Every structure is written in structure tokens, then in C-alpha cells.
């Protein structure tokens, strides 16, 4: 059970870090969610967003970071 606790704490800390990164990006006016290729539909009382380009950008950046970490740990 101690392994499960460590995993949950690690995931919680990871979520906090990701949240802080998104707050930082919001303050420097990085247009995540408003890039060309991000789709958004609005109606009366509803809104649907599909951030395709932002998701791809975040995925590529995270993949490069994780590749670099893995490469230098060897």
C-alpha cells in the first residue's frame, strides 16, 4: 500500500506543477486554446471547445522533454 500512496502523491504533485504552468502561460498571454486549428462553437448558454492545435503542441513539447530526460539518464 505504501507504493500506491507514493504514486498518488507523485501524481498530485504533477497535477499541481501542470496547473502552475498553465497559470504562468495565461499570464504571459500564450494563446493555448486560441491557436489556429483550435475549434470552438458557441450558442445560447453553451460553448464547446476542441483545442486540437494546442493539444498537439503540448504533446510535442512534453515528448521532447521526456525524451531529453530519458536520453540524459542513460
C-alpha angles and dihedrals in degrees: 000000000000090000090055090051092052091049092050092048091049092050091048092052090047090053091050091051092048090049092051091049091053091049089051092049089050091055094051090049096243102171098230105160092021101067122122103273094039109116125212131175125190133191138159105309097349141078132186123195128189108183098195099155093042091050091051092048093050090046093053093047093048091046091053092048093049091045090052092048091049092045095052095043092065 
